[in-house]
Amino acid sequence: HVPLHDPRGMGLETIREGVALETREHGPATGAETLVVWGHGLCNSMGGEDIERLWDFWRCPDGDPFAETARVVRYHARGHGLSSRASSPDECTWEALGDDMLALARLKRGALATPSKGDEASRDDGISGTRAETVGAGFARARREKLVLGGASMGSASAVFAAKRARDEALSNRRRSNDESDDELDDDLAREIDGLVLVIVPTINEARRARSRQIESAAARGFDATAARRKPRPIFKDTPRANEPATPLGVRADSFASVMRASAMSDFPDEETLRRTFSFGDADRSASRGGKTRVLVLCWDCGDATHPASSAAALRAAIPHAHVEIASSLEQVGTWGETIRGF
């Protein structure tokens, strides 16, 4: 028996006017060393992840220090669960979902600085108009907890775009302050996000284009038809879990079309953008100072065309310092929770 990592029930967090995310927290309410914000995959849910138990690192063996040192905030993405409905695809592209994840992380971190003059809610940056918009050097220096963002599939894409947004804002703030070295960020500013955990990364680039056509077809079929065609994950094949039913759709029926079309039009940033997002300055010098955002990539190679091993290879090429593991069996996937806690 592995007890749940201190779940404190569900809640709704308003990240900006008109947008609320359904959340569940695990771990200490105060005094944690690390805040982990975790997103689920397309059409999945927090409940679906609890049923599958594939990367539920928030479930700890008795005595695991993670239970005392880490606060895990899980949430339903927009258009899923009881989170706000998605009324258009633009509201739930991977980039928009990254803005939501970053806004929730800033809200939960509880160390928001007062915005400097000219930093008020006037920018059309996707996360403006709330407490969560206070960004830049003041925010970075006020932070109390380390911040790790992560997720599975769509949630991993959200984390990548959240990191990109944080870096872009940091650079923008540097330029507004007339600092000539605007292509280099100091450690405090660069590392608002201390680490990323990317699990079963979705298709990227060429593979994404083919996958997008499949998602568009599912959107055209509709919610009920897609729910009826849902299958267990390929990693369960030829294991004792092979006959388990697929998890229910976690997407809201009133948001299904928007969520699916948003996914179909989304893709990861290009390789150079990824490299710049996760590396600051000279690689060896930054690594020795801890100046790079740590990245853990956990993927599988089990015939899952929607989460292929090629995506892990693409991230390894773009982010050379990332720690990448590829599982080929359910037994190997069973070690992921411990790997994430150790990260």
DRENPALUM-203385 format. One line per 3 residues: their letters; for each residue x, y, z of N, C-alpha, C, CB. Coordinates in steps of 0.02 Angstrom, whole numbers. Atoms other than C-alpha are relative to their C-alpha. Glycine has a CB too. Layout:
BEGIN
a> X Y Z X Y Z X Y Z X Y Z ~ ...
% end
This chain:
BEGIN
hvp> 43 -60 0 0 0 0 44 62 0 -48 1 62 ~ -37 -64 3 69 171 -49 -49 56 13 36 9 -69 ~ 49 -52 -17 -24 313 38 7 59 -46 9 22 72
lhd> -1 -62 39 -72 468 -57 43 52 36 -71 27 -11 ~ -44 -52 -26 49 611 -33 -42 59 23 52 22 -54 ~ 35 -54 -35 -60 715 82 -45 41 -46 49 45 34
prg> 43 -41 42 -198 768 -39 -44 45 43 -43 -45 -45 ~ 41 -47 -39 -293 921 21 -63 19 -37 41 63 17 ~ 64 -13 32 -443 910 -94 6 47 -59 -47 28 49
mgl> 3 -39 60 -498 1010 -242 -16 73 16 -53 -28 -48 ~ 16 -71 -7 -510 1197 -264 -1 33 -68 51 35 45 ~ 0 -39 61 -531 1331 -396 43 62 11 -73 21 -22
eti> -45 -57 -5 -396 1461 -425 -12 46 -60 74 -21 4 ~ 9 -49 53 -434 1618 -526 68 28 -20 -49 57 21 ~ -67 -22 21 -277 1652 -628 -3 66 -37 33 -53 -44
reg> 12 -66 29 -349 1801 -721 -75 9 -5 35 9 -70 ~ 72 -13 1 -518 1882 -742 -35 -48 -48 -14 73 -21 ~ 39 44 42 -641 1754 -806 30 -69 -11 -12 31 -64
val> -32 64 11 -520 1607 -800 19 -31 68 64 8 -45 ~ -15 37 -62 -516 1482 -655 21 -70 -17 -62 0 48 ~ -25 68 10 -422 1318 -645 -16 -41 62 76 0 -15
etr> 13 47 -54 -477 1169 -541 67 -31 22 -51 -55 -21 ~ -65 23 -25 -331 1117 -430 -8 -52 55 41 59 25 ~ -6 45 -58 -280 982 -308 72 5 24 -19 -75 -19
ehg> -67 -8 -28 -133 1001 -190 20 -60 42 5 63 42 ~ -29 53 -41 -20 872 -108 62 29 34 18 -62 -43 ~ -60 -21 -35 114 900 22 -15 55 51 51 24 -48
pat> 9 -50 -53 142 1032 156 -30 65 -27 66 15 35 ~ 30 -63 20 36 1189 147 49 57 5 -62 15 42 ~ -51 -52 -8 183 1294 207 67 -34 13 -18 48 60
gae> -67 22 -17 370 1275 223 33 -47 -50 -3 -33 65 ~ -31 45 49 402 1172 67 61 33 -32 -52 -20 -55 ~ -59 -25 34 570 1188 -18 -12 9 -75 58 -46 11
tlv> 12 0 72 501 1156 -192 -75 -1 -15 34 -60 -34 ~ 68 1 27 338 1195 -281 1 -34 -68 -31 73 -5 ~ 7 35 63 292 1074 -421 -70 13 -27 15 -76 8
vwg> 64 -11 33 153 1125 -540 -5 -48 -59 -8 75 -24 ~ 4 57 45 90 980 -645 -63 2 -42 3 -65 40 ~ 56 1 46 -20 972 -800 -9 -69 -32 10 52 -54
hgl> 16 65 30 -107 820 -876 0 5 -76 -68 -24 25 ~ 0 3 73 -124 767 -1057 -67 18 -31 20 -68 -22 ~ 60 -16 39 -251 806 -1192 -56 -49 15 15 1 -76
cns> 60 40 -15 -425 743 -1143 8 -44 62 -17 -43 -59 ~ -8 37 -62 -353 666 -984 -22 44 58 73 -23 9 ~ 22 -37 -60 -382 726 -806 43 -22 59 -75 -12 15
mgg> -33 21 -61 -313 719 -631 -24 -69 20 -11 51 56 ~ 27 65 -17 -429 574 -599 26 -55 -44 -75 2 -3 ~ -27 49 46 -369 485 -754 71 -20 18 -3 26 -71
edi> -68 15 -21 -189 499 -696 2 -42 63 40 66 11 ~ 3 40 -61 -237 430 -526 -20 -72 -15 -49 32 50 ~ 20 68 20 -320 281 -610 59 -37 -32 -60 2 -47
erl> -54 33 38 -172 245 -725 62 -14 43 19 42 -59 ~ -57 10 -46 -39 266 -588 66 -13 -38 -15 -57 47 ~ -60 10 40 100 282 -716 58 46 21 -15 12 -73
wdf> -53 -48 -21 196 436 -654 -24 39 62 19 49 -58 ~ 30 -34 -58 105 476 -491 52 10 55 -60 -40 26 ~ -55 -13 -47 259 542 -402 -24 32 64 52 44 -32
wrc> 29 -30 -60 145 631 -278 -21 -53 51 -60 45 -19 ~ 12 56 -45 111 459 -202 68 -24 26 -40 -58 -35 ~ -67 14 -28 255 425 -83 -2 -58 49 28 62 35
pdg> -6 50 -54 311 276 21 7 36 67 60 -47 -12 ~ -8 -29 -67 305 309 207 73 18 12 -25 -49 54 ~ -68 -22 -17 456 408 262 37 34 -56 38 -58 23
dpf> -34 -33 56 498 478 90 3 75 15 -38 -13 -68 ~ -6 -72 -16 567 655 121 -37 45 -49 72 20 2 ~ 36 -41 49 480 716 -37 -67 25 28 -12 -40 -64
aet> 66 -17 -27 316 716 60 3 62 45 -28 -58 39 ~ -8 -57 -45 386 849 178 32 60 -33 40 -20 60 ~ -39 -55 29 492 953 61 -30 28 -65 70 -24 -14
arv> 28 -22 64 385 967 -97 -75 11 5 16 -50 -55 ~ 72 -14 6 216 1046 -127 -18 -9 -73 -18 73 25 ~ 21 15 69 131 977 -283 -69 29 -12 1 -77 -13
vry> 64 -29 21 -7 1076 -367 -17 -29 -68 3 78 -2 ~ 25 28 62 -100 978 -500 -62 40 -20 -16 -77 6 ~ 58 -40 21 -235 1059 -605 -29 -28 -64 20 73 -9
har> 33 15 64 -360 1033 -743 12 58 -47 -76 -14 10 ~ -11 -52 51 -311 1128 -900 -67 31 -20 36 -29 -61 ~ 61 -32 23 -434 1250 -972 -38 -46 -48 16 68 -35
ghg> 41 44 41 -579 1157 -1052 -4 -71 26 27 -1 -69 ~ 1 66 -30 -555 1006 -938 -27 5 71 71 -32 0 ~ 25 2 -68 -638 954 -775 -47 58 15 58 1 49
lss> 40 -58 -19 -715 1101 -683 35 66 -14 -18 -5 74 ~ -32 -62 20 -591 1226 -751 -42 37 -52 71 -14 -29 ~ 39 -41 46 -657 1367 -859 -4 -32 -69 29 71 -6
ras> 9 28 66 -727 1315 -1026 44 37 -50 -74 5 -22 ~ -38 -31 54 -629 1349 -1184 -50 17 -56 56 -48 -27 ~ 50 -21 49 -736 1451 -1302 28 8 -70 -30 65 22
spd> -31 -3 65 -610 1459 -1443 68 -35 3 9 74 -24 ~ -66 33 -1 -452 1366 -1496 56 44 26 17 -24 -69 ~ -54 -45 -22 -345 1520 -1461 10 -1 76 -15 71 -23
ect> -4 0 -73 -382 1499 -1275 36 -61 27 -69 4 29 ~ -30 61 -27 -304 1327 -1263 51 -32 -46 -55 -50 15 ~ -59 24 34 -160 1312 -1384 53 -17 52 27 53 -52
wea> -53 15 -48 -2 1245 -1304 30 63 29 55 -43 -33 ~ -28 -63 -25 63 1422 -1291 -46 31 52 11 49 -58 ~ 48 -28 -48 -97 1482 -1205 -1 -41 64 -70 3 -30
lgd> -1 42 -60 -93 1333 -1087 64 10 40 -7 -74 -20 ~ -61 -17 -35 87 1376 -1047 -7 63 41 58 8 -48 ~ 14 -62 -38 30 1550 -996 -41 -16 62 -36 51 -45
dml> 41 19 -58 -101 1470 -884 42 -33 54 -57 -47 -23 ~ -42 35 -49 27 1356 -802 45 48 37 42 -54 -35 ~ -44 -48 -32 147 1499 -770 -38 46 47 36 41 -54
ala> 40 -43 -43 9 1609 -700 -19 -37 64 -64 23 -37 ~ 18 38 -60 -47 1471 -582 61 -9 45 -28 -69 -20 ~ -61 8 -40 133 1440 -526 16 63 38 59 -20 -45
rlk> -15 -63 -33 159 1624 -488 -50 14 55 1 57 -51 ~ 52 -11 -50 -5 1632 -395 13 -44 61 -69 -16 -29 ~ -10 47 -55 37 1479 -290 66 10 37 -3 -70 -27
rga> -66 -6 -31 216 1526 -255 -2 45 61 50 27 -50 ~ 8 -42 -59 161 1661 -135 57 46 14 -12 -43 58 ~ -57 -46 -11 313 1772 -163 -1 53 -54 67 -38 -1
lat> 5 -49 54 248 1899 -287 24 68 23 -72 4 -26 ~ -24 -67 -14 337 2065 -291 -48 51 -27 71 11 -29 ~ 41 -54 27 251 2230 -319 27 20 -68 -1 61 47
psk> -25 -17 66 260 2273 -504 34 67 0 -57 -1 -51 ~ -33 -65 7 380 2410 -549 -40 45 -46 72 -9 -27 ~ 36 -48 42 320 2566 -637 7 -20 -73 27 71 11
gde> -1 20 70 272 2526 -816 -10 -74 -9 64 20 -31 ~ 8 73 3 247 2342 -772 -72 -20 14 47 -35 49 ~ 69 15 -18 61 2356 -739 -34 -40 -54 -38 64 13
asr> 38 47 43 -75 2255 -825 -20 33 -65 -62 -26 36 ~ 16 -32 63 -61 2346 -990 27 -39 -59 28 70 -2 ~ -30 37 55 35 2218 -1091 -47 -55 -23 68 -29 21
ddg> 39 54 29 -55 2099 -1207 45 -61 -6 -32 20 -68 ~ -49 54 1 57 1954 -1156 -31 -67 17 56 14 48 ~ 33 64 -12 -73 1820 -1123 -9 -16 73 39 -54 -31
isg> 10 14 -71 -55 1823 -933 -8 65 39 59 -41 28 ~ 6 -65 -32 -89 2006 -896 -65 5 39 5 55 -51 ~ 62 -18 -32 -219 2078 -780 -14 -37 65 -55 -12 -47
tra> 11 35 -63 -196 1973 -622 60 7 44 -16 -73 -12 ~ -58 3 -45 -85 1952 -472 56 -39 -31 -20 -31 67 ~ -51 45 27 6 1821 -573 45 33 -51 -33 -59 -32
etv> -40 -31 53 77 1948 -695 64 32 26 -41 52 -36 ~ -59 -35 -27 211 2018 -577 62 -41 -15 -6 12 75 ~ -56 38 26 367 1962 -667 63 41 3 -14 -23 -71
gag> -63 -36 6 549 2006 -689 44 -7 61 -13 72 -12 ~ -51 7 -52 693 2036 -572 -29 4 70 53 52 -9 ~ 30 -6 -66 587 2092 -425 -33 -64 22 -50 56 2
far> 33 63 -16 483 1935 -432 52 -55 13 -47 -21 -57 ~ -49 54 -6 633 1821 -458 37 3 66 49 3 -58 ~ -38 -6 -61 724 1890 -307 -44 -9 62 35 67 3
arr> 45 7 -57 569 1882 -196 -20 -72 12 -60 42 -10 ~ 26 68 -5 537 1698 -226 27 -37 61 17 -38 -62 ~ -20 38 -59 543 1579 -79 12 -73 -17 -52 6 54
ekl> -6 70 17 520 1406 -155 33 -8 -68 -68 -33 1 ~ -20 19 67 610 1324 -298 -63 -18 -39 50 -59 1 ~ 58 13 42 492 1303 -445 17 -51 -53 -26 65 -32
vlg> -6 51 52 477 1147 -552 -67 -5 -35 23 -69 29 ~ 60 8 40 350 1140 -693 4 -66 -37 -10 59 -49 ~ -2 62 37 300 980 -777 -69 -24 -19 34 -53 40
gas> 63 29 20 168 871 -852 11 -56 -49 -45 52 -31 ~ -1 55 48 124 728 -965 -33 22 -64 -37 -61 29 ~ 27 -14 67 96 747 -1152 -15 75 -7 -64 -42 -13
mgs> 18 -71 6 0 912 -1171 27 40 59 -75 8 -5 ~ -27 -34 -59 55 954 -994 74 15 -6 -13 -41 62 ~ -71 -12 10 237 936 -1044 10 58 -49 35 -63 -27
asa> -4 -56 47 208 1054 -1191 -17 66 36 -48 -11 -59 ~ 17 -60 -39 126 1178 -1071 60 24 39 -59 -15 47 ~ -58 -18 -40 281 1173 -962 54 33 -43 29 -61 35
vfa> -50 -29 45 395 1208 -1110 -18 72 -18 7 -42 -64 ~ 21 -68 18 293 1359 -1163 -1 46 60 -69 -2 -34 ~ -5 -41 -60 283 1420 -984 71 25 11 -25 -39 62
akr> -70 -18 -7 473 1418 -976 20 52 -52 45 -62 -6 ~ -15 -49 53 484 1509 -1142 -29 68 18 -28 -25 -67 ~ 31 -64 -19 362 1642 -1080 40 34 55 -73 -12 23
ard> -37 -30 -55 460 1668 -920 66 30 -25 14 -53 54 ~ -63 -26 26 623 1689 -1015 -12 62 -44 37 -54 -41 ~ 15 -57 43 545 1805 -1144 -16 62 41 -58 -16 -47
eal> 16 -57 -43 475 1915 -1006 62 27 35 -54 -19 51 ~ -61 -22 -34 641 1918 -915 43 42 -48 39 -60 25 ~ -38 -38 49 728 1975 -1074 -32 68 -14 7 -39 -65
snr> 36 -62 12 593 2105 -1105 11 50 56 -74 -13 -10 ~ -12 -44 -57 613 2175 -930 71 26 0 -14 -37 65 ~ -69 -22 3 801 2181 -952 8 56 -52 46 -60 -17
rrs> -5 -50 53 782 2278 -1114 -33 65 20 -30 -26 -65 ~ 35 -61 -21 658 2400 -1037 42 38 51 -68 -17 30 ~ -43 -34 -49 787 2436 -902 64 27 -33 19 -48 56
nde> -56 -27 39 911 2485 -1041 66 -34 16 6 73 12 ~ -61 38 -10 1034 2349 -994 25 -24 -68 -11 -61 49 ~ -25 16 67 1146 2326 -1146 10 -75 -9 65 36 -12
sdd> -13 72 7 1179 2142 -1108 -66 -38 -1 45 -26 57 ~ 67 28 -2 1001 2094 -1153 -4 -71 -27 -46 43 -38 ~ 1 70 22 1050 1926 -1228 24 -48 54 43 -8 -62
eld> -22 42 -55 1119 1862 -1063 -39 20 63 77 7 12 ~ 38 -13 -61 1021 1846 -901 40 -24 60 -69 -35 -3 ~ -33 24 -60 1091 1837 -726 -39 -60 27 5 56 53
ddl> 29 63 -23 1056 1676 -631 -68 10 32 47 -33 48 ~ 64 -10 -34 917 1747 -521 -56 11 -50 4 58 48 ~ 52 -17 48 822 1816 -669 -15 -58 -47 22 61 -41
are> 10 54 47 851 1670 -785 -37 -59 31 66 -23 -27 ~ 25 61 -30 799 1540 -660 -60 11 44 55 -33 39 ~ 65 -1 -34 626 1590 -606 -26 -72 3 -51 46 -37
idg> 19 71 2 594 1409 -658 65 -40 9 -36 -18 -68 ~ -61 37 -17 721 1290 -581 5 -66 -37 2 -12 73 ~ -3 63 34 673 1133 -674 -65 -16 -36 16 -55 48
lvl> 58 25 37 556 1049 -797 1 -76 -1 0 28 -73 ~ 9 72 6 490 871 -797 -49 -13 -57 -25 -32 68 ~ 39 9 61 427 819 -969 -11 -75 -10 35 32 -61
viv> 17 71 3 337 651 -975 -41 -15 -62 -38 -22 64 ~ 31 21 63 278 560 -1133 -14 60 -45 -65 -40 14 ~ 3 -60 42 314 710 -1242 -40 -15 -63 71 27 -17
pti> 39 14 60 190 725 -1386 41 7 -64 -60 47 -3 ~ -34 -5 64 233 727 -1570 27 70 -12 -47 -21 -57 ~ -34 -63 14 349 864 -1635 15 3 -75 65 6 42
nea> -21 -14 69 380 942 -1806 -36 -44 -51 75 -10 -6 ~ 32 39 53 348 820 -1951 -52 -48 28 52 -39 -38 ~ 48 46 -30 264 692 -1839 -61 37 25 33 -39 57
rra> 57 -39 -25 156 831 -1769 -50 15 -55 24 66 31 ~ 46 -16 55 84 874 -1938 -46 -59 -15 40 19 -63 ~ 42 59 11 22 696 -1962 -49 -8 58 43 -63 -9
rsr> 43 6 -59 -45 691 -1785 -55 53 0 42 5 65 ~ 50 -53 2 -135 856 -1811 -60 -19 -43 31 64 -27 ~ 55 22 43 -237 781 -1951 -45 -49 37 26 -31 -65
qie> 39 47 -39 -291 641 -1835 -43 36 52 46 -51 34 ~ 37 -38 -51 -342 765 -1701 -58 38 -31 47 48 38 ~ 55 -35 36 -443 867 -1827 -56 -49 -16 27 32 -65
saa> 52 50 15 -534 707 -1877 -39 -17 63 32 -64 -29 ~ 35 13 -63 -574 671 -1695 -47 57 18 51 -13 57 ~ 43 -57 -14 -641 847 -1674 -62 -1 -43 39 65 -13
arg> 58 4 46 -753 822 -1825 -49 -55 22 24 -12 -72 ~ 43 54 -23 -819 657 -1753 -42 21 59 41 -61 17 ~ 37 -23 -57 -871 743 -1593 19 -36 65 -73 -7 -12
fda> -17 23 -67 -860 710 -1407 -19 -73 11 -33 44 53 ~ 24 67 -15 -966 553 -1395 36 -53 -41 -75 -5 -13 ~ -34 49 42 -886 464 -1542 72 -9 21 -3 21 -74
taa> -69 5 -23 -712 504 -1478 5 -38 65 31 70 8 ~ 0 36 -64 -755 442 -1304 -9 -75 -12 -57 26 46 ~ 14 71 14 -820 278 -1378 61 -35 -30 -59 -6 -48
rrk> -59 30 33 -656 251 -1475 62 0 45 15 38 -64 ~ -58 -6 -43 -542 282 -1326 27 -69 20 -18 41 64 ~ -32 64 -13 -418 141 -1295 51 6 57 34 -27 -64
prp> -53 -2 -51 -297 93 -1155 67 18 -32 6 -69 37 ~ -65 -20 27 -118 153 -1174 39 -61 -25 41 36 54 ~ -38 56 27 -3 44 -1280 50 -31 49 38 23 -61
ifk> -48 27 -48 118 24 -1133 -31 -57 41 24 56 47 ~ 33 53 -37 -13 -92 -1053 -3 -66 -39 -70 22 19 ~ 6 60 41 -8 -215 -1198 46 -56 26 18 16 -74
dtp> -37 59 -21 47 -391 -1150 23 5 73 60 -12 -45 ~ -13 -3 -72 45 -348 -964 -64 -18 36 27 71 21 ~ 61 14 -38 -78 -391 -825 -52 56 -4 17 -12 71
ran> 46 -56 5 -156 -220 -857 -29 8 -70 34 64 21 ~ 20 -6 70 -193 -253 -1040 -75 8 -10 23 -60 -39 ~ 72 -2 9 -380 -272 -1014 -35 54 41 -29 -67 18
epa> 31 -55 -37 -407 -120 -906 -35 47 -48 53 39 41 ~ 34 -47 45 -535 0 -980 39 66 -5 -72 14 26 ~ -31 -65 8 -474 165 -1048 -30 49 50 -8 26 -72
tpl> 26 -51 -46 -492 314 -933 -51 43 -37 57 44 28 ~ 51 -42 32 -643 426 -966 31 65 -28 -56 18 50 ~ -22 -65 25 -624 585 -1067 -4 51 56 -42 22 -61
gvr> 0 -52 -51 -575 726 -950 -18 68 -27 67 3 33 ~ 16 -64 31 -613 865 -1074 -74 14 8 19 0 -75 ~ 71 -20 -4 -776 962 -1054 -32 -8 -68 -7 73 26
ads> 35 8 63 -905 921 -1186 -10 67 -34 -69 -34 12 ~ 11 -65 30 -937 1107 -1211 64 33 -25 -34 46 49 ~ -64 -27 21 -752 1136 -1244 37 -46 -48 44 13 60
fas> -35 52 38 -710 979 -1344 27 25 -66 -46 -58 -11 ~ -21 -22 66 -704 1058 -1516 58 50 4 -59 31 -38 ~ -52 -50 -7 -599 1206 -1460 65 -31 24 -21 55 49
vmr> -60 31 -27 -478 1099 -1360 35 -42 -53 -18 -44 60 ~ -30 43 51 -451 976 -1502 30 41 -56 -53 -48 -28 ~ -28 -41 56 -427 1109 -1636 60 39 24 -54 48 -27
asa> -60 -34 -27 -307 1202 -1522 60 -47 0 -14 26 71 ~ -55 49 1 -203 1044 -1503 25 -11 -71 -23 -66 31 ~ -19 13 70 -205 1016 -1691 43 56 -28 -62 -10 -43
msd> -38 -57 27 -134 1190 -1722 63 16 41 -45 61 -2 ~ -57 -13 -44 2 1177 -1588 59 -44 -18 -20 -13 73 ~ -62 38 8 182 1121 -1599 52 30 47 25 1 -75
fpd> -54 -25 -42 342 1139 -1498 37 56 -36 48 -58 18 ~ -44 -49 31 457 1287 -1528 55 -36 -40 32 47 53 ~ -53 31 39 597 1257 -1653 61 -13 43 19 45 -59
eet> -57 24 -39 763 1182 -1598 40 58 29 44 -43 -43 ~ -40 -56 -25 855 1349 -1583 -36 36 57 15 49 -57 ~ 38 -33 -53 716 1426 -1479 2 -42 64 -73 11 -21
lrr> -5 44 -58 717 1275 -1363 70 7 32 -13 -73 -19 ~ -68 -4 -27 906 1287 -1345 9 65 38 52 -5 -57 ~ -8 -65 -34 898 1472 -1301 -44 4 63 -18 56 -48
tfs> 45 -2 -57 753 1445 -1181 31 -32 61 -67 -34 -16 ~ -25 39 -56 846 1319 -1075 74 7 14 -15 -71 -11 ~ -71 -11 -12 1026 1378 -1087 15 74 4 43 -33 -56
fgd> -17 -70 -9 1101 1541 -1027 75 7 2 -33 28 64 ~ -72 -10 1 1276 1590 -1076 37 -63 -20 23 23 68 ~ -42 56 17 1420 1470 -1100 -23 -63 37 73 15 17
adr> 30 60 -28 1362 1291 -1071 38 -25 61 -2 -55 -52 ~ -38 27 -56 1504 1232 -959 -2 47 60 71 -14 -20 ~ 0 -48 -55 1510 1392 -858 -68 1 35 17 70 -26
sas> 66 -2 -29 1321 1394 -833 -14 -62 40 -53 8 -54 ~ 13 62 -36 1314 1211 -784 35 -1 67 22 -60 -42 ~ -37 2 -63 1448 1234 -653 -30 46 52 73 19 -12
rgg> 31 -47 -47 1353 1379 -576 -74 -18 12 5 71 -26 ~ 71 15 -6 1183 1296 -592 -42 49 -38 -20 -1 73 ~ 35 -53 35 1134 1431 -716 -48 -23 -54 49 45 -30
ktr> 46 25 51 1037 1318 -834 -61 -31 33 36 -52 -45 ~ 61 32 -25 860 1259 -811 8 -76 -7 -63 26 -38 ~ -6 72 1 868 1075 -765 -61 -30 -35 8 -29 71
vlv> 55 30 38 763 965 -879 5 -76 5 3 22 -75 ~ 6 73 -2 707 785 -853 -53 -20 -51 -20 -25 72 ~ 45 24 53 628 696 -1002 -10 -75 9 28 16 -71
lcw> 17 71 -8 539 529 -975 -49 -19 -55 -30 -15 71 ~ 42 21 55 471 447 -1131 0 -76 -5 23 32 -67 ~ 0 72 10 431 272 -1191 3 -18 -73 -62 -32 31
dcg> -4 27 68 458 166 -1345 -40 -66 1 76 -11 -23 ~ 44 58 -8 309 49 -1349 -54 -2 -54 -33 2 69 ~ 50 -2 53 219 81 -1513 -53 53 8 -32 -66 -5
dat> 47 -55 -10 131 237 -1451 16 56 -49 3 27 75 ~ -14 -48 52 124 345 -1607 -14 72 21 -40 -16 -62 ~ 16 -67 -23 53 493 -1512 54 28 48 -67 1 35
hpa> -54 -20 -45 203 496 -1392 62 -39 -19 -19 -12 76 ~ -54 42 26 347 428 -1496 68 16 32 6 9 -75 ~ -67 -10 -26 526 404 -1440 38 53 -40 39 -66 -2
ssa> -33 -51 41 576 521 -1582 -6 70 32 -31 2 -70 ~ 7 -65 -34 510 666 -1478 53 9 53 -70 7 32 ~ -54 -3 -49 633 624 -1340 67 14 -34 5 -66 40
aal> -62 -12 38 772 620 -1470 4 73 -22 4 -47 -61 ~ 1 -70 21 720 792 -1534 17 46 58 -68 18 -29 ~ -15 -41 -59 725 864 -1358 73 -8 22 -47 -17 57
raa> -71 11 -17 894 784 -1325 45 41 -44 17 -75 -6 ~ -40 -40 47 962 870 -1481 -4 74 16 -22 -13 -71 ~ 10 -72 -12 888 1039 -1435 25 21 69 -72 17 -7
iph> -18 -16 -69 928 1031 -1248 52 -52 22 -63 -1 48 ~ -50 53 -13 1093 935 -1233 10 -17 73 66 22 -29 ~ -11 15 -71 1101 950 -1044 -59 -36 32 14 64 37
ahv> 58 35 -28 929 868 -1022 18 -72 17 -59 3 -49 ~ -7 71 -17 924 701 -934 -60 -36 -31 2 -11 79 ~ 52 34 39 826 586 -1050 1 -74 15 9 12 -76
eia> 8 72 -9 760 412 -1009 -57 -24 -44 -13 -17 75 ~ 52 30 43 662 301 -1128 -14 -70 25 23 -1 -75 ~ 20 65 -26 565 155 -1057 -29 -42 -56 -52 8 57
ssl> 28 45 50 519 2 -1157 -48 -51 32 55 -36 -36 ~ 45 47 -34 414 -89 -1027 -37 36 56 39 -60 28 ~ 38 -28 -55 283 -54 -896 40 -2 65 -66 -38 9
eqv> -43 4 -59 407 -111 -764 47 59 4 40 -65 -1 ~ -44 -58 0 527 26 -817 -38 64 14 37 5 -67 ~ 41 -59 -14 388 155 -817 -15 4 75 -66 -3 -41
gtw> 15 1 -72 352 101 -638 53 33 43 -8 -70 22 ~ -52 -35 -38 516 182 -584 -3 75 -8 69 -25 -22 ~ 1 -72 15 468 353 -651 -17 43 61 -49 13 -55
get> 18 -40 -59 386 413 -490 61 14 43 -53 -35 40 ~ -61 -9 -40 547 385 -394 50 44 -36 31 -68 15 ~ -46 -42 38 648 464 -534 -19 74 5 1 -22 -74
irg> 23 -69 -3 542 621 -531 12 28 70 -75 6 -18 ~ -12 -24 -68 550 634 -341 74 14 11 -25 -51 51 ~ -72 -11 -7 739 616 -350 25 61 -38 36 -60 -24
f> -20 -58 40 750 753 -481 -9 64 40 -41 3 -65
% end
